[in-house]
Each structure stands twice: as structure tokens, then as C-alpha cells.
Amino acid sequence: ALPIFAEKELFPVASQLDKEHRFPEDQVKKMGQLGLMSIDVPEQYGGAGLDYLAYSIALEEISRGCASTGIIMSVNNSLYLGPILKNASEEQKQQWITPFCSGDKIGCFALSEPGNGSDAGAASTIAQLDTSEWILNGTKAWITSAWDASAVVVFATTDKSLKHKGISAFLVPMPTPGLSLGKIGRA
């Protein structure tokens, strides 16, 4: 089924999507209906409940049809859903995983920064607790799906003295007051 989906739904539009820097909204929704946007997420949260071998095979097939759509699938599955699945409370899983399994919503991941790349220890984005909420301040870059995401996992330094161990992940809904997006990058 996946080779046919990739051949019929992705391959014919792949070049156009890339040239126009367009998000494949219809294809992502169909992928969500097939369970491809939440492959290793347990069924109790709306995922497919499959293993990493199934994920690898599915990702290869989708990428064969359209590499950039494969990246969108990978980011939602691994970089967005993965940390939440492994570290969130039950309430957070219901809020931040279940709605992101169907393809109607996707998440993204913000680690890289201009000048620091993906070196988490060099992160200049900081998070400070202000009474009962965290205030994040900094700049992230190269965030796949940022313009189309409904939430983002953001990494920020909470205690610089602890170096790499002083970094925390924050779930941020999009849009959020104070969060702005730059231009869509051109490769």
C-alpha cells in the first residue's frame, strides 16, 4: 500500500512542492489517516502502535515518493512526538500527542540556533521562571514545518552552570504571543 501511495500521491507533486516551498497539507492528512504521522505512538493515544522497523520502512517508502514529505513525517514522529511520548505526564500526552496523530495537526522541533547549529550546550535561548510560567527568550533556526505546526518542542537553557544538563524542553502551542516566525528559507 505504501509504495502505491508514494507513487500516486507524492511522486507526481514532489518537484512542485519543493520548487514552491509548499507544505503538502492534503498528503499529510492522508498519511495521518494511514497512521504514518504517529507510527510508534501507542494506539491509546491515537497512534498506529507499531515498532521502529515499521517506521523505518514506511519512512523510506514515503521519502521515495517525496523526500521533503518524508522529512515532515520524520519530524512529527521522532522529534515532536518522541520526546513527549517518553517524558510527558499522562495529561500532557493526551493534550500534545493525540491531536497530532491524525495529520490534522503537526508538531515541530526547535533546537538549532544561528551561530550554534545543533550544539545544545551552546544554546543561547534561555528560559526563566516568572511566578508560575516560563518565559523563553532567544532565536531558533532551520525548523522544519514551523509555518504549518500547531505546537513546537523548544529547547532552552534553564541553568547555564549545569552546561548540557541545564537544558530543558518546553511544549509551546502555536501561535503563542511573543513567538514570531522568520521568512521561509530558500535552499
Secondary structure, DSSP 4 states (H G I P E B T S, - for coil): -HHHHIIIIIHHHHHHHHHHT---HHHHHHHHHTTTTSTTS-GGGTS----HHHHHHHHHHHHHH-HHHHHHHHIIIIIIIHHHHHH--HHHHHHHTGGGSSSSS-EEEE--BTTTBT-GGG---EEEEETTEEEEE------TTGGG-SEEEEEEES-GGGGGGGEEEEEEESS-TT----PPP--
